Amino acid sequence: MVDTSVYRIAIVLALNVSALVVMARYVVRVSSGASAVWERQIRRFEKADRLSFPRAGGIVFTGSSTIRLWASLHDDMAPRPTLNRGFGGAQIHQVTHFSDRMLVPYRPEAIVFYAGENDIAGVMFSKRKTADEVRDAYRTFCQKIHSQLPEVSIYFISIKPPKARLKSWPEMQRANTLIREFCGSDHRLHYIDVVPAMLDAEGKPRRDVFKWDGIHLNDKGYAIWASIVKPILEQHWMAPKQSSI
C-alpha cells in the first residue's frame, strides 16, 4: 500500500516551488523598473471607469503605495470630489508612463502626486536614483501632463522621512529641495511640505505615524497628512485662476 503522505508532501513542495518561482519572476520584473509590471493594476482602474466614469473637475491623487493605501482619502478631502490612482510600489517614470490612461482622461482640476521615495530607496533591488534624477523624472511628468492639460495644477507631496529607509533620507531631502525649487518655476506647480510633521523633537522620523514596516503610514500618519494637504487644496479653489499662457 502506497503511503499517501508522500504524495501530500510532494504536492506541498511543488506548490511551494511554484510560488517561489512566481515570486522570483515578480521581483525581477519590479527590480527592472519596467512599467508593465503594474499593468494589471491599471486595468483595474480602467474597469472601474467603465462601470462608473469619474466626473471631470475633481482632484486625482496619484503615485506610489503611500497614496494607494490612503483608505480614508475620500472622507479626508470631503466635500471635494477625489479619486485615488496610486498603484503598487510605483516610481515616478511609471506614473508618467500610465498618465494617459489613469490621469488625463479625468480632466481633473488638480493632481496631487506622491512618488520618488521608491526611486531613491530602490524598491525590490531596483536601481537607486539620485536626487537630480528624481527631480528630472518629476519634471518630465509635469511636462507630459501640461502638454495635454495645460491649466491643471499639480501638487507634489514632499518625500517623507521613512523610519526604515534612513540611509536614503539625506538623498531624499536633497530631492525635496530640488523639487521645491522646480515647483517655484511655474505657478501651476505646488510643493506640500509634510516633513516637519513627520519628525520628532530630535529631528528623527516619528515612530507613531508608521505601520510595522516603517515605510507606510498608519491612520495617525494619514490624519496628519490630511490636516496639511486639505487646507492647501482649499486655498487652490479660493485663489483666482491664472492663465498658463
Sequence and secondary structure as in RCSB ss.txt:
>XXXX:A:sequence
MVDTSVYRIAIVLALNVSALVVMARYVVRVSSGASAVWERQIRRFEKADRLSFPRAGGIVFTGSSTIRLWASLHD
DMAPRPTLNRGFGGAQIHQVTHFSDRMLVPYRPEAIVFYAGENDIAGVMFSKRKTADEVRDAYRTFCQKIHSQLP
EVSIYFISIKPPKARLKSWPEMQRANTLIREFCGSDHRLHYIDVVPAMLDAEGKPRRDVFKWDGIHLNDKGYAIW
ASIVKPILEQHWMAPKQSSI
>XXXX:A:secstr
   HHHHHHHHHHHHHHHHHHHHHHHHHHHHHT GGGGHHHHHHHHHHHHHS   TTSEEEEESHHHHT TTHHH
HHTTS EEEEE TT  HHHHHHHHHHHTGGG  SEEEEE  HHHHHTGGG     HHHHHHHHHHHHHHHHHH T
T EEEEE     GGGGGGHHHHHHHHHHHHHHHTT TTEEEE  HHHHB TTSSB GGGB TTSSSB HHHHHHH
HHHHHHHHHHHHHS      
